Amino acid sequence: MPHPASLSGHTVARTIAVLRALAALGPGEHPLTAIAESAELPSATAHRYLQAR
């Protein structure tokens, strides 16, 4: 079983990847697939991070 700290590290890395993707894409609305591809994440994962509050 993975160590909890390593799981949180992955969470932070994925969150930063989504934020960087949004910054790179610029202002406005973007398709989920464009964000996911830019973040190098599956669409479902990108969607989860975009929906998180």
Secondary structure, 3 states (H helix, E strand, C coil): CCCHHHHHHHHHHHHHHHHHHHHHHCCCCCCHHHHHHHHCCCHHHHHHHHHCC
